[in-house]
Amino acid sequence: MSVNKEIKRVTTHVLQKMKVDGERISMLTCYDYSMARVLDDAGIDMLLVGDSASNVMAGHETTLPITLDQMIYHASSVVRAAKRCFVVVDLPFGSYQGNSKEALNSTIRIMKETGAHGVKIEGGEEIIESVKRIISAGVPVMGHLGLTPQSIYKFGTYAVRATEEAEAAKLISDAKLLQDAGCFAIVLEKIPALLAKRVAEELQIPIIGIGAGKYVDGQVLVMHDIFGINKDFKPRFLRRYLDLYGEIYNATKSYIKDVKDRDFPSDNEQY
């Protein structure tokens, strides 16, 4: 039987059992109460309150502008709706890079003010002390390797990462460091599928992919992409399940027409 049907709340223990049992983990980003209710009711295993809110909610070009206060606002909205799934929150750019004490202070604010179940942090060896310090305070940490959007100006491109041997070797090394430091899971973004497969096979913790192929332990996508709210973003790894942009556009056009034609409200829609 699926772990999905056996538990009342997804925890790090449940996620680890899913890895051991070979059950794939489903994960989506989410940023507000109303959508979190739908996704949680549908049975999603994990919700990521991603710093991608900077892009899809605020219209910024990168994830860098979003603040810790803004992340806390979005996360608290999601947590209030999530009765079953595990909610993890991105530590935004500038809230942890300075030193491990700053990383811990940012994490404590997120955990106390939102009620979230864990945090996600980008990077490997260079942020390992922050990871250890956060975990030592009792907070679950999810790692993030490969294409790390907070470092996009360093990369200079959104192209696939770790295609060269040296970068691939560092990614494997960083993944093992994160596991040894106590991370409960790692996101791998936009790397070759066979490299992601190797990481998933060599590590004991769940590996969640986004553009990392089918051999990992679970998948995560951005909510606005999978539901077709964002119609311009069309990466190879994305599968659209809806065209909400078109549905909402057409519904709005119909509403406008009904208002202009004095068809809405009707006699039955007034007091």
N, C-alpha and C positions, 0 to 999 in steps of 0.2 A: 504494500500500500504506500502511496505517496506520503512523504513527511508532511506535505501540504495539508492533508486532511486529518492529521493526528494531533496538531498543536493549536493552542489558543494564541500564542505570541511567538513570533520568530525571534530567536536569540542567536548569539554567536555559537552556542552549543548546537542548536538546530542546523545552522548553516554548515558547521563542520560535519555533522551527521549526513547531510545531503551530499557533501563531497565524498564521504566514505561509501555511501550507498549508491553513488553514481547518478543521483537525481540532479538535474540541471537547475540552477538558481536563476530566477527571473528578477530583473531590476530595471526600474525606470527613474528618470529624474522627475521631480515634482516641486512646486513652489507655492501652492496655495491650498487652502482648506477644502474648497469644493471639489477640485480635481483629486486631491488625496483621498477623499471619501470614496470616490468612484473606483480608483485604482486599488485601494485597500479592500473594498467589497468584492472586487473581481478576483482577489486572491494573489496579488503580487507579493513576492517574498521580501523584496527590499525596495525602499524609496530613497533616492539620493537627492538631498537638497543641494543641488550643484551650484557652483559659482557661475555656471552657464546661465543663471538668471541674469547676469550682467548683459548677456547677448539677447536672450529670447524675451526677457521681461522688461529690460531697460533700454535695449537697442544699441548697446555699445559694440564696438568692433571686436574687442577682446574681453576676456574675463577679468582683467586687471582692475578696472575701476570699482567693482563692487566692494562695499565696506563690511566690516564685521557686524556693525549694527544692522545693516540691510540683510545680511545672511541670517541673523538671529530673528528678524521679523519674518522672513520667509519660512524658516525652520519651525518656529513656534506655531505658525498657521498649519503646516503639514502635520506636525505631531498631534495637534488637537483632533485631527480627523483619523489618524492611523491607529486603529484598535488592535490590529493583528501583525502587520508587517514591521520589519526592522528599519528604522530611520537613521541614516547616516548623513552628516553635514560636512560640506567642504570647509576647510580652513581657508579663508580668502587670502589673496596675495597681500603681503605686508603684515599679516597677523602672526607669523611664525618664523619667518626667515632670519630675523635679527638674532635671536638666541633661544635656547630651550626654555628659559623662564617665560619669555614672551609667548611662546607657543603654548605653554601650560596655562598661562593666564587667559589666553584667547579661548582655549578649550574649556576651561572652567566656566567662563561666561556662557558659552554655547550650551553646555550641559545643564547649568543651573537655570538659565533663562528660557530654554526651549523644551527641555524634557527629552531631547534626542537620545539615541542609544549608542552613538559613537561618532567619530569624526574621520574624515579622509584628508590625507596630506600628500602632496606631490613631492617626488624625489626619492633618492636612495641614500647612498653613503653620506652625502652632504647634510642630510637632515636627521640622521639616525639618532643623535643625542636627544633631539626634540621628541622623536617617536618613543624612545625609552622613558623619557621623563613623563610624557602624557600617560603611557601605559602604567608606570609606577604609581600614578595617582588613581588607577582603577578604571581608566576610560578606554574602551575598545578603539583601536586604530586600524583603519584600512589604508593600505599603501596605494600608490598610483605611479606607474612607470610607463616608459615608451614615449608617446607624444604627450607631453605635459603642457597644457595650454597656458599656464602661468609663465612659462619660459618661452613663449612663442617668439618674442623679439630676439632671443638668443639663437633659436633655430632658424628664424627668418623664413620659414615655410611650414605648411601643414602636411608636408609629404610624409610617407611611411617612414617610421624610425627603425633603427637597428637592422638595417639591411646589410651593413658591413660587419665583418667579423669582430672588430674591436668593440663596437657599440653593442653588439649582441652579447658579447662576453661580459661587458659591464652590466647589462640589464640582468643577466642571470645572477651575477654576483650580488647586485643590489637587491634582487628579489629574495635571495637567501639571507642577506643581512636583515631585511625587513621581517622575514619569518623568525629569525633567531632573536630579534628584538622584541617579538611578541605580537606582531600584527595578526589580526584574525582573518584577513583576506587582502588581496591585491587586485587592483584594476590594471589591466594592460590595454593601452590605447594605440591603435593604428600601427601594429607591428606584423611581420610575417606570421602566417598561421602556424607553420612548423616550429618556429621559435616559441610561440605561445604554448604550443603543445608540449614542448620540452619543459617549459617552466611548470606547467600544470602537472606533469608527470613526476618531476623532481621535487616539488614542494608538497607538503602535507596540508597546507591551508587552501581554502577556495581561491581560485583564480577567475576573475570576472573580466570578460573581454568586451571591447567596443572597437570594432574593426580589427579584431585579433583572431578571426577564424572560428571554426566550429569545435575545436578540440579542447577548449577550456571548460571550466566548471559552471559557468553561467554567462549571461549576456546583460549588458546595460545599454540603453539608448536614451536619447533626449526626448522627452514627452512631445515637445512641439514638432519634432521631426517625424516620429512614428505616426502621429495622428494627422500629419499634413497641415498643421497650422502654419508652419514655416514652409513656404512653397519653393523657395530659392535654393535651399541647401540640399544637394543631391549627391552625397558621397557614395562610393561603390558599396560600402558596408550597410547602407540604410535600406530597410524594407518599410515602405509606407503601408499602413493598415487602414487608413482613412484619408479623405480629402476634406478636412474640416474647413480649410480656407474656402474652398468652393461652396460647401454647404452653408457656412455662415454668410458668405458673400451673397448667395442667392436668397437666403432667408431675409437678409437686410434689405435687399432690393424689393422683395415682396412687401415687407413692412412699410418701406418708404412709399411704394405705390398705393397701398391701402390707406395710409394717412393722407396722401395728396388727393386721392379720389373720395375721401370721406367715407370709406368703407369700414374703417376701424376708428372708434369702436362701434359695434352694432348695437341694436336695441337690447340684445341679451348680454352685452358686455358693459352695461352701465347700471347705476343704481337709481 
